[in-house]
Amino acid sequence: MKTVLIRDIGQYNGKQVTLKGWLYNRRSSGKIQFLIIRDGTGFIQGVLVQSDVSSEDWELAAGITQESSVQVTGTVKEDSRSPLGFELQVEKIEVITSAQDYPISLKEHGVDFLLDHRHLWLRTPRQAAIMHIRNTVVKAMRDWLDAQGFTLVDAPILTPAACEGTTTLFETEYFGDKAYLSQSGQLYMEAAALALGRVYCFGPTFRAEKSKTRRHLIEFWMMEPEMAFVDHNGNMALQEEMVKFVVRTVLDKHRNDLALLERDTAKLENVINKPFAKMTYDEAIDYLQKQGHEIQWGDDFGAPDETVLANLHDGPVFVEHFPTAIKAFYMKPVPGRPEVVLAADLLAPEGYGEIIGGSQRIDDLDLLLQRIQEHKLPEEAFKWYLDLRRYGSVPHSGFGIGLERFVSWICGLSHLREAIPFPRLINRLYP
């Protein structure tokens, strides 16, 4: 008997198959039992009719506990009421391992309880849908980058110096020296871009920010492309093309998952059908002040500011030319305006804030050295980085896209904690 995956069940309409998985739920209606089976690829309803099975199988099914592992054999039947479009007419069932009393019953639980049981919470349909979409987002990003001639280059997680700012570093001892958990792989991608042209890294990054907002994690994953011979405008064009490709891919592959999450897909359709809007930081500050916000020129945006700016449009919006003083040391100034830099944040609509930060990098050795000194960074630790400007410097740009913020926006989640398998928050390191 062929063992199949639930995601492929539609290929076996009218055929007898075997599924291996776990019992998510069971209910009974007289002489019929309904078993919801999951196998990691999906959920399917198995229908057990008392007259069609042995008395042993009927009694066995009636006593199966939630999350027991099972093997079920039956015939695949078309059913328009099912999200899959199919159900299984069960003919034989056996228990592989009987589960103990399962802590996450099919009722409402508090967030803290669910996070304490995150290793089990992942088994629910909602969390499974989010993880499947996350997987597709990562694959789509990599597929697009690979198709554009990018090479994956792995950046180190342990680094000798800060990339984004010295106040958000996790410090560790490194054989008598200090080392830090990476805030970004970008500096290493600049070195790789000057060797290979177009590169990207994808991995975990760490920010020791004492923040409890719904937009922050202590550990998160970031995709960071870097391109030689690409300027600021070319950088934004690549970002837009990539985001549209990823959104289109998710819409093509995950209609059922998005429906389960009650995501308004019309808002995602807008993303792929229109050019992304652009506005300067100057224009943004002017607009916010006219709306009564107390923000001043030179301030960074808060979450309410980003939401107001994004709501001006029904798709993502680039805000560019930020003040030099509030951006990273490596960003190139706008020609003729040294007080602002060739940087842009891409704000997602619907209040999800910044999902991409990018810039053209400084390619002049003297200016970069000056910036390092202004930021009071250890010059010795950046000697190798300065070498990139000594030996064949070129205009180059890059960006970082935070996976969890992107997934939160695509799925319509209210908090990043659901967008990562095991969230690390300021007050949570378990499980």
C-alpha positions, 0 to 999 in steps of 0.5 A: 500500500502506497504511503502518501503525503496529505499535500499530494492527496489530490493525485490519488482521488478514488485510490486506496492510500496510507497516511502516517501522521498524528491525530489533531482532533476527533469527534463522533456523530452516532455511527460515524467518527471524524478524525482530523489527521495531520502529517506536517504537510497538511490536515485532512479529515478521515471519515470512519463509518462503523459498518465499514470497519472492524469492531476492533478498529472502531473501538480503537479510533474511539479511544485515540488521544489527541496527538497520538501518532497513527497510520491510517489506510483508506480511499481518497474521496473528493469533497468540495467542503474540505479546504483540500477538496478531498477527504479519506474514507477510513478502512483501517487504523493503527496507533503507532504511539499513544500520546499522554494528556496533551497540554494544548487542548482545542480551546483558547490559551493565553499567549504566555502559555502558548509560548511556554509550549511553543514546541507543541504550539507549532503543530496547530493549523495556524502555526503550520500555515505560517511556517509553510509560508515562511519556507516559501518566502525564503525559497522565493528570495533565494530563487530570485537572487539566484536567477539574477546572478547572485552567489550565496556567501556565508557571513560569520556569526562571531565578529570583532566589531559592530556593524550597526551600533555599539549599544546593541551588541551581544559580547562574548569572550573569544580566547582572551579577546572580545567578540560579538554576535553578528548584527549583520553580515553586510560588511563581509558581503561588501568584501564578497561583492568586490570579489564576485560581483553580486552576492548575498548572505542569509542567516541569524542576526542578533540585536541586544535591544531592550524592546518589547514591541511587536516588531522586535526580536532579539534574534532574527533572520536576515537576507542581505544582498550586496551588488558591485557597480549598482547605485542607490536608484538601482538598489531600490529597483532591485528591491522592488522587483524582488519583493513583487516576485516573492509576494506573487510566489506566495499568492500562487502557492498558499491561497489556502494557508492565507485563507486559514490566516484570514489574510486579505489577499486583495491587499497583497495583489495591490503590491504586485500590480503597482509601482512602489511609491517614493518620498524623501525624508524631508517630505515625510517629516513635512507631512507628519508635522502637518498631521500633528506629529511632534517629530522634528527633522533629524529624528528617526521614525517611530512605529506610528510615524511609519504607519501614517506614511505607509497608509498614504499608499495601498502598497509599499513605499520607499522613504529615502535620503535620511539624515546622516546622523541617524544612519550607519557610518558606511552610507554614502552622502547625497552629492551636494547634501552631506547632511543626508545619505543615499539610503532608503527604508521600504515601509510595508503597508497596513502598519507593518513598518520597515521591512527593508533597509538599504543604501549605497555604501561609501566607496571613498577611503578618506570619507569612510575613515572619517566616518569610523572616527566620528562614530568612535569605532575601533579603527584596527578592527575595520582595517580589512574593511578599509582595504576594500576602498584601497584596492579597487573600490567601486560604487556599490549598494546593498540591502537587508530584508528582515525575514520575520517582519516580511512574513508577518506582513505577508501573513497579516500577523499582529506580532513577530513571535509567530513568524519565527519557530522559536522566538527570542524576546527580551524576557524569553529564552525558553524553549 
